[in-house]
Amino acid sequence: SASDAMLVTDPDSGAILDANRAALALYQYTREEFSHLKYPDLAAPAPGEGPTPPGDFVPSTYHRRKDGTVFPVEVTESTYPRKNRTICILSIRDITSRKEAGERILATRRLYLVLSRVSEAVVRVRDLEALLKEICRIAVEYGHFRMVWVGLIDKEKQLISPVAHAGFDDGYLP
């Protein structure tokens, strides 16, 4: 009846011996399918990392559902003697919403840092071209943008001409 996913495993082999209803729902496996898996089979590389070779266990705070989707987890492990062997009970919590909230907080902090640094540059830098270049640099460095550029509108030609940029250009700007 626990709301967290619970797995009973063999601590030596990693074999999954049992799973609660929350684990069945979270991972989308049946009890029968779980009985053919080992706990390391659930591990997944963090998003952006390379694939994990089948059978290799990579300590992970990410797990993979049956459909292949990867999600962040928090795992608590307890080991208990049981009859003539030891079992391991894993309590697994999907922390996707917590992780997303943390990422939003970090993005907001970066935004305020960029705004603060830009405000300082506006007071400090007098030349418009130098100011625009400094603003682009600040946005890339503190805002973690790949590329930032500023353009001026040429009304006669109906074009926007880049006057300052920073970061990875890769031929996007003329």
N, C-alpha and C positions, 0 to 999 in steps of 0.2 A: 504493500500500500504506500510505499515511499514515493514522493513526487520526483526524486532524482532517479536516474537510471542506476540500477544495481546489477553487478555481474559477480557471480561466484566463479573463481578461477583456481586452477592448480598452479601454485606459485613456481613449481619446477618447470613444467612444460608450457604454461601460459594458456592451456586449454580452457575454454569457457564451459563450465559445468552447468550453469543455470543463469537465467536472466529474469528480472521482474518485468511487469507490464510496461513500465516507463521505458525500460531499455528496448523492448520490442518496438514501441512506438517511435523512440528517438532514432534508432538505427535502421528501422524498417525490415528487420530480419524476423523470421519465425524462431521459436525455440529450437526446432529441428535444425534450421540453418545455423543458429548460434552454436549448436553442439558440434559442428564441423569446423568451427573457427577457433583460432587462438587470439588472445587479447592483442598481441602485436599486429594482427591482421587489420585491426581497427585504426591503427596509427596512420596519419597522413602528414606529408610535409606541409609546412606553413605556406599559405598562398604566396606565389612568386618564387618558391624554391623548386628545385627539380623533383622529378618523380622518385618514389621510393621503390627500389627493385622488389619484386614479389618475394616474400619470405624474410626480407631484411627488416629488422626492428630498428626504428629510429625514434629515440625518446622524443615525444611530441606533446604539445598542448593542443594539437588538432587531431580530430578523428574524421573518418569517412563513413557516410551512410551507405547502405546497399546500392542506392542509385548513383553513387559516386560523389555526391556533394560533400564538401569539406566544411567543418565547423569547429570553432574553438571550444575547448573543454577545460574544466577544472576537475581533477581526479583526486579522491582521497582513498587511501589504501589501508586496510586493516587485515592482519593475519591472525588466524585462530587455529589451535589444535582441534582436530575433529577425528574421533575414533583413533585409527592408527595412521592418520596422515594429517597434513596441514592444508587448510584452504585459505584463499585470499578473497576478501570481499572488497570490491571496488565500487565506490560511489562516484558517479559521473554526472556532472552538471554542464549543460549547454550554456555557455556564457556569451553567446552571440550578441545579445542586446547590451550587456555590460561593456563588451569590447567596442561595439559601435558607439555607445555613449562616450567612452573614453576617447575614441578617435575624433568625435565631434568637439569635445572639449579641447583637445590638442589643436585642431584646425582653428578654433576660435581664438585660442592663445596666439597662434602664429599670425592670424589676421590682425589682432591688436598690436602685436610686436611690429608688424610691417607698417601699420598706420602710425605708430609712435616714431619709428625710424624715418618715415617719409616726412612727418611733421618737423623733425629735427633738421632734415635736409633742406626743407623749404626755408627755414630760418637761416641756415648756414650757407647755402649755395646761391650765388647771385645770378650766374649765367644760366639762361633757360636751357640750352642744349646740355650743359653739364648737369643741371638739375634733373632733366628727363633721363639721362643715362644713369644717374645715381638712383633714381626711383626704380628703374628697371633692375639694377643690380640688387637693390634691397629686396625687391619682390622675389627674385630668384633665390637669394641667399637665405632670407628669413622666412619667406612664405612657402619655400620648397616647390616653386613652380619650375617646370622644365625650361620654359622660355617666356619672356615678357617683351613686348615691343609697344612703342608709342608712334603713332603716325599723325601727320597733319593733312588736312583736306585741301586739295587744290581744286577750287570751285570751277576754274576755267576748263581744266582737263578732266574734271570729275573723277579724280583719282585720290587715293590715300597714299602718301609717301612716308615710309618709315624714316624717323629721324633719330631714334634711339632704340637699342635692344640689349638684352643680356640673356645668357643661357644658351641652350642647344638650338642652333638655327637650322641646320641640315637643309639649307637651300630654300627655306620657306620665304625668306625675305629677299627682295631684289638687291 
